[in-house]
Amino acid sequence: MVVADTNVWARAHLNDDPAQARKARKALAEAQREGGVFVPLLVIAELAWVLRGRWERERVLTALENMLQTRGVLVEAPGLVREAIDATRAGGGGGFADHLIAQVGFANGATGVITFDKRYGRAGNVQRP
């Protein structure tokens, strides 16, 4: 198993540099066949941010869902990623990374989130300092 950096996933998804995109997709496909690709939560959060700069929110969330369902791709804490995707779709403010931070916190015993983010501050269990 290998870990692919965010930039490899971003190139594979965005195709903004066709030569690098081909290399990224080939490397990911080979790794998936030969033992798998591990995707840490940090890579998921970074990738969502990079993709959101170019794509609409729903397309980003669909790309993340596809990663959860891809054979040979092991996403860290897939249940938390799924919950963050669902929370982002449900609205209430904040982006995917905000919801992922909250889900990781809740899974580790947190009961709320403190943030200066005014948009996210409207969500449940969120308070402003």
C-alpha positions in Angstrom: 0.0 0.0 0.0 1.1 3.5 -0.7 -0.1 7.0 0.2 -0.6 9.4 -2.7 -0.1 13.1 -2.0 -2.9 15.6 -2.5 -1.3 16.9 -5.7 -1.5 13.5 -7.4 -5.2 13.2 -6.6 -5.8 16.9 -7.7 -4.0 16.3 -11.0 -6.0 13.1 -11.6 -9.3 14.9 -11.0 -8.7 18.3 -12.5 -6.8 17.4 -15.7 -5.3 20.9 -15.6 -2.0 19.6 -16.8 -2.8 16.8 -19.2 0.6 15.2 -19.1 0.7 15.1 -15.3 -2.9 14.0 -15.1 -2.1 11.0 -17.3 0.9 10.2 -15.0 -1.2 10.6 -11.9 -4.0 8.4 -13.1 -1.6 5.7 -14.2 0.3 5.8 -10.9 -3.0 5.6 -8.9 -4.4 2.8 -11.1 -1.1 0.8 -10.7 -1.1 1.4 -6.9 -4.7 0.3 -6.6 -4.0 -3.0 -8.4 -0.7 -3.6 -6.5 -1.8 -3.2 -2.8 -3.9 -0.1 -2.7 -3.7 3.6 -2.0 -4.3 4.9 1.5 -5.9 8.3 1.7 -5.4 10.2 5.1 -8.0 12.6 6.3 -5.6 15.5 5.7 -5.4 14.6 2.0 -9.2 14.4 1.8 -9.5 17.9 3.4 -6.8 19.3 1.2 -8.3 17.8 -2.0 -11.7 19.1 -1.2 -10.3 22.6 -0.8 -8.3 22.4 -4.1 -11.2 21.0 -6.0 -13.6 23.5 -4.6 -11.5 26.3 -6.1 -12.4 24.9 -9.5 -15.6 23.0 -9.2 -19.1 23.5 -7.7 -19.6 22.0 -4.2 -21.8 19.1 -5.4 -19.2 17.9 -7.9 -16.5 18.0 -5.1 -18.7 16.0 -2.8 -19.4 13.4 -5.5 -15.7 13.1 -6.2 -15.1 12.4 -2.5 -17.9 9.8 -2.5 -16.4 8.1 -5.5 -13.1 7.8 -3.6 -14.9 6.1 -0.8 -16.3 3.5 -3.2 -13.3 2.9 -5.3 -11.7 -0.6 -5.1 -8.1 -0.3 -4.0 -8.6 3.0 -2.3 -8.6 3.0 1.5 -9.8 6.3 3.0 -9.0 6.9 6.6 -12.1 7.0 8.8 -14.5 6.6 5.8 -17.6 6.9 8.1 -16.4 10.3 9.3 -15.8 11.4 5.7 -19.3 10.2 4.8 -20.8 12.1 7.7 -19.0 15.3 6.7 -20.2 14.9 3.1 -23.8 14.5 4.4 -23.5 17.5 6.8 -22.1 19.7 4.0 -25.0 18.7 1.8 -27.5 19.4 4.5 -26.3 23.0 4.7 -26.2 25.2 7.8 -23.0 26.9 6.8 -19.4 26.0 6.6 -17.5 23.9 4.0 -16.6 20.3 3.8 -13.4 20.8 5.9 -15.4 22.5 8.7 -17.7 19.5 8.8 -14.9 17.0 8.7 -13.1 18.8 11.6 -16.4 18.6 13.6 -17.0 14.9 12.8 -13.4 14.0 13.8 -13.9 16.0 17.1 -17.2 14.4 17.8 -15.8 10.9 17.2 -13.2 11.7 19.8 -15.5 13.0 22.5 -16.0 16.7 21.6 -19.5 18.0 22.1 -19.1 21.2 20.1 -17.0 23.4 17.8 -15.6 26.9 18.6 -14.9 29.0 15.5 -14.6 32.5 14.2 -16.2 31.4 10.9 -19.5 33.4 10.7 -21.0 31.1 8.1 -20.2 27.9 10.0 -21.2 29.5 13.3 -24.8 29.1 12.3 -24.6 25.3 12.4 -25.7 23.3 15.4 -23.1 22.5 18.1 -21.0 25.5 16.9 -20.2 28.5 19.0 -18.3 31.7 18.5 -15.6 32.8 21.0 
